[in-house]
Amino acid sequence: MSWSDALTRALPLLHTLESLGHESVFVGGCVRDTIMGRTLKDVDIATAASPEQVIAAFPHTIPTGLQHGTITVVHERITYEVTTFRTESAYEKFRRPAQVQFVKSLDEDLLRRDFTINSMAMRSDGSIYDPFGGQRDLREGVLRCVGDPDARLQEDALRIVRAVRFAASFDLRIAVQTWRAIMRHKHLLAHIAMERIGLEFDKMIGGSDPARAAAYLAVSGLLKHTKEPLPQLMVESAEQYKLAHEEASLQAAGNSRNALVQTMTRLESDEDRWAALCMALRLDQGQADELFARLRYATARSKQLKAVIGLHTALQVGFQLDETGRRKWIRLLLQYGKQAAQQWLRIGTAIPELVSAEAGMSNAILEKLYAWLEAVPASSIRELAVKGTDLLAISKQPSGPWLGGLLNELLHAAAAGEIPNDKQSLLRAAEAAMLHNPRSEVQEELT
């Protein structure tokens, strides 16, 4: 096991606290990932020093979680969370501790954590302190709660979903007692904010094995217990998976591969994976929008997902490599946007069985669609060589709905290759349209 650059940069913080007589260690994910040889995402530090002593020890600090003992220390322009050893009690709504007590014992601090693989500490000399067998569980491929699994999951019900994510991400099987506790307490997910569920789902779909995560979610039935209902088709798909595998052992179920979901690892982008999942589940635009709304994802993400699903749905009726097909593709490109078209093509190229099964697309058709996409000179009004002010100047008319209509018709004509996308050609077409069709009626002239 070698020191990463991230740990080396953070080491002076441990030395500073230790020089003041405060036991201090690296904890949590950075220790786990170091043991596994994975790239560190962040470095967390736990210490016997009180929050006030941490603030006094460093020149640049931010009291981000003073009540719970967490101080953000800024060292060489990098921020680190330094948290005082603590115990927790009286959890509120199965998520947040109502009360914490600062302690001097590292063992007590590690005991409050979720899983053994996250309850290890590393000292400044590189030695690992592992009172609950996290290293053994990593070697044996087991995810296990620290101490009593019923207590750990009732303290923070989000750990139920995090168990699925960790098991999938690190290729672990969930220990039998931990799994049974998950099944006993999964109804507590009704207390967890949907934003938190959404964050966990994002990490699952962007992880190394989203199919394994999907298998655990399906077999456990967790999707039926969220605070707000997920799209019924998604829940039903999980239930069908569960019924198909209900005779399998927990380990076999965890290792099962749904062929189509497993193919998502061919896609690098999380957004592409989400779109592929929705396509595989046959969610329509409304259901996809409902899913992202329930998970509290940004409106821009939902809009983009809906565009890809809309395009996919429109192409399911089949496609021909002729002029009619080219014009249809261009209409859809303008309707749903170039970004959605590019995303759909990425998905179709990476997972041809998805679009071939749903939309009857062959590789030859996908390649032609790529070529037609690249040949389009303008895919949005802002890419036109003329602006609204140019049309107002030649029309001598006040702005109104007619202007947007004219720009839109110019766009369709330019995208289809009927008019060159240069300013003079577009102005001549606009003048002709306005001359023969007063303001609002320009479609026939341009097409």
ZAKOLKE-263888 format. One record per residue (C-alpha): residue in three letters; x, z, y. Coordinates in pm, whole numbers, plus 50000, padded with zeros to 5 digits. Each point is the difference from the previous one (the first is absolute). Layout:
<nodes>
AlaXZY ...
</nodes>
This chain:
<nodes>
Met500005000050000 Ser501514989250331 Trp499285010350355 Ser498034974650199 Asp500784992050361 Ala496695016450095 Leu501005033349844 Thr503514997850142 Arg498614995550351 Ala497705030149953 Leu502635022749848 Pro501175014750337 Leu496555015750040 Leu500465019849677 His503505010150106 Thr498765012050339 Leu497245021549852 Glu502265013549725 Ser502655009550255 Leu497375021950164 Gly499285017249670 His496814981449907 Glu499614985349651 Ser499124963350043 Val499394971249757 Phe498764964549973 Val496584999749832 Gly497264978049866 Gly500054962449974 Cys503554995350125 Val501335021349712 Arg497804982549744 Asp500984965450126 Thr503705009250009 Ile499855010649634 Met498184967649914 Gly502454978750199 Arg497284987450232 Thr500304992350371 Leu498955029650213 Lys497104995850239 Asp500555032950181 Val501915032649970 Asp498255033750010 Ile501705033650036 Ala498765034849910 Thr501635031650129 Ala499765037650003 Ala500364998750379 Ser496875007050199 Pro498634972250225 Glu501385018150303 Gln503435002049839 Val499904962849920 Ile499164992150362 Ala502885021950116 Ala502444983449759 Phe499634964450132 Pro500024985250350 His497254974349940 Thr496865012049823 Ile496264993150005 Pro497545027049882 Thr497874975049808 Gly498535025049753 Leu500965033850136 Gln496995017649849 His501024988649652 Gly503715004550054 Thr501034963750057 Ile502414990650277 Thr501164964450061 Val503724999250070 Val501514969650170 His503574994049884 Glu501914968750100 Arg496714983150092 Ile498485006749657 Thr497135024449953 Tyr499875025149715 Glu497245024249905 Val501415034949947 Thr497475024149847 Thr500335037249950 Phe499595012649642 Arg496385009849967 Thr497115008549770 Glu496464987650052 Ser496635015849934 Ala496294996750073 Tyr499824962250005 Glu497244985650216 Lys497814972149865 Phe502404994849710 Arg502604984150226 Arg501695021650265 Pro501345035449969 Ala498145023350234 Gln502925023649997 Val503744997049937 Gln502535027649965 Phe503674994550071 Val502275012949726 Lys503715001649921 Ser499674988949638 Leu500684963749909 Asp498195005149668 Glu496795010250176 Asp500224969550225 Leu500504975949709 Leu497135015849806 Arg497484989550267 Arg500834963149953 Asp498024975049794 Phe502004985749708 Thr503215010449830 Ile501734967550099 Asn499365009250364 Ser500975036649962 Met503764996649979 Ala502535009250266 Met503534987650073 Arg502575022350160 Ser502704988650240 Asp502544998849717 Gly497854974849812 Ser498795024249731 Ile496374997349893 Tyr497765030749986 Asp497184992549757 Pro498075031049888 Phe496974980849867 Gly501624972849791 Gly499624970050227 Gln503154983049869 Arg498835004449642 Asp496614985250085 Leu501664970150165 Arg502164994349692 Glu496965002749772 Gly497764979450224 Val497445027150069 Leu498045009050313 Arg499105036949992 Cys498555024150253 Val502115029550106 Gly498655031449834 Asp496235000749943 Pro498604964550041 Asp496495012850074 Ala501335020950288 Arg502174971950137 Leu497174974550002 Gln497425023950142 Glu502405009450280 Asp500264963750111 Ala497684974949834 Leu501974970850143 Arg502565008349732 Ile497554985049749 Val500524965650154 Arg503685006150063 Ala500425006649628 Val498784964849929 Arg502344985350261 Phe503075018449875 Ala499234991849636 Ala499704963150086 Ser502934998150240 Phe502475017949773 Asp498694987949662 Leu499005034949888 Arg497305012149766 Ile497865028250130 Ala500465032149800 Val496945009049793 Gln499275032850181 Thr500394983350339 Trp497734971449889 Arg497345024149878 Ala500145018250334 Ile499564966850179 Met496894992849794 Arg498635035050065 His500494998850375 Lys499594963350094 His496705008250170 Leu502055018050268 Leu501034966050139 Ala496705001750188 His501755024350237 Ile502924976850081 Ala499944978450313 Met499774963049925 Glu503044993650220 Arg502115019849752 Ile498554981149704 Gly500724967550182 Leu503645009350054 Glu500415007749630 Phe498324967449896 Asp502294980750235 Lys503035015849834 Met498634992149655 Ile499344963550071 Gly503394996350164 Gly501755018449718 Ser501934987749700 Asp497065000449759 Pro496544996850161 Ala498504991049661 Arg501015033849859 Ala498445017250302 Ala496824979749953 Ala499905010049633 Tyr500255037150079 Leu497394997450277 Ala497654982049762 Val500475022449696 Ser499705031850208 Gly496884988550185 Leu501445012050332 Leu498494971350198 Lys496515014649955 His500915032750171 Thr501334990150343 Lys498485015550311 Glu498414966950094 Pro498914974949734 Leu502264970449929 Pro498464965449942 Gln497805001649691 Leu501634969349845 Met503395017050017 Val498675031549836 Glu498194979649734 Ser503174980549921 Ala501855032949948 Glu497215012649775 Gln500154968249789 Tyr503755004949962 Lys499435036049896 Leu497434990549737 Ala502314973449861 His502815025449956 Glu498135032249926 Glu501295000449642 Ala503634998250113 Ser502225030350048 Leu500825011350353 Gln503504985949967 Ala498764966649871 Ala497444998250278 Gly502665007750257 Asn502224972749864 Ser497274973749966 Arg500384968550207 Asn497064982150142 Ala501504965250009 Leu498604989350334 Val500725032550184 Gln503495000849856 Thr500754966450158 Met499805016350345 Thr503645010049966 Arg500824963350054 Leu498895004950359 Glu502305017950244 Ser497525007550278 Asp497575029049968 Glu497394979350184 Asp500414971549751 Arg499575024949715 Trp496835014250151 Ala498554965250044 Ala500954990549643 Leu498365031849870 Cys496794992650188 Met500064964349871 Ala500525012449644 Leu497085024450034 Arg497884972250153 Leu499225020350312 Asp498304979950272 Gln500815003050371 Gly497495027950052 Gln501295020449709 Ala503634994950102 Asp499125011150353 Glu498165030249861 Leu503035009549789 Phe502434999150292 Ala497515017850227 Arg499595028049745 Leu503785003849971 Arg500295000650381 Tyr502374970650017 Ala500564982850334 Thr497404975250117 Ala502644972650018 Arg500795005049631 Ser496344998149908 Lys499514968650207 Gln502924982749830 Leu498825010349653 Lys496514986950070 Ala501474966950115 Val501954995649676 Ile496985009749787 Gly497774976650202 Leu502414971349951 His500305007649628 Thr496225000849961 Ala499594967050184 Leu502504983449768 Gln498395012049677 Val497674970049982 Gly502904977349903 Phe502294977050190 Gln501014963349997 Leu503194983950127 Asp498334974450223 Glu499134995850369 Thr496885021049957 Gly502115027749852 Arg502534997750282 Arg497295003150264 Lys498435029349817 Trp503375017849986 Ile500564994550372 Arg496535013250083 Leu500685031249793 Leu503445003550155 Leu498485000350348 Gln497155022749894 Tyr502065027049831 Gly503354995350171 Lys503424987049906 Gln501255034649902 Ala497175004149747 Ala500684965349859 Gln503705007549964 Gln499215033349832 Trp497544984149757 Leu502554973549909 Arg502685026649942 Ile497675018449766 Gly498974968149822 Thr503594989049953 Ala501115034149869 Ile496905005549785 Pro498744965149907 Glu497725014449732 Leu498065018250273 Val499104969250203 Ser499844976649702 Ala497455022449833 Glu497995006650314 Ala500364967950199 Gly501164974249749 Met503254994550190 Ser502894982449831 Asn503635001650110 Ala499674964650129 Ile497095009850223 Leu501835030650133 Glu503044978950084 Lys497774975150181 Leu498305027550194 Tyr503435012650109 Ala500884965050119 Trp496744995750188 Leu500455034050160 Glu503484991650122 Ala498794966750138 Val497305015650222 Pro501294997150360 Ala497775027850132 Ser498095026949815 Ser498725019950298 Ile498884992550354 Arg503135016050143 Glu502084974249810 Leu498264971150174 Ala502064980950255 Val497215004950257 Lys498565032150143 Gly496625009050132 Thr501324997350356 Asp500984963749933 Leu496464991549893 Leu498485018250294 Ala502204980050235 Ile498714966449873 Ser496395011049952 Lys499405012650354 Gln497515023849838 Pro499895037949985 Ser501105016849682 Gly497385007449739 Pro499234998549628 Trp500604962550007 Leu503735005950055 Gly500495019249678 Gly497984974249813 Leu502104971650136 Leu503275017549919 Asn498755006949650 Glu499084963749944 Leu503364988550133 Leu501645024149757 His498074986249702 Ala500834964350097 Ala503695007650054 Ala500265020149677 Ala498454971449803 Gly502474975450154 Glu497334980550187 Ile501605007350339 Pro503725006150060 Asn500665035450115 Asp501544990150331 Lys498615007550342 Gln499194964950117 Ser498264990049676 Leu497915031549999 Leu499074996150367 Arg498924964249943 Ala497855010949706 Ala498515028050205 Glu499224976850291 Ala498304975349768 Ala497995027749838 Met498875014050335 Leu499174965250131 His497804990349708 Asn498725034649908 Pro499315023850288 Arg501995031849943 Ser498435014649688 Glu499734969449775 Val503484989049907 Gln500135001049623 Glu498934964049929 Glu502404985550256 Leu502985018349849 Thr499144994649635 
</nodes>
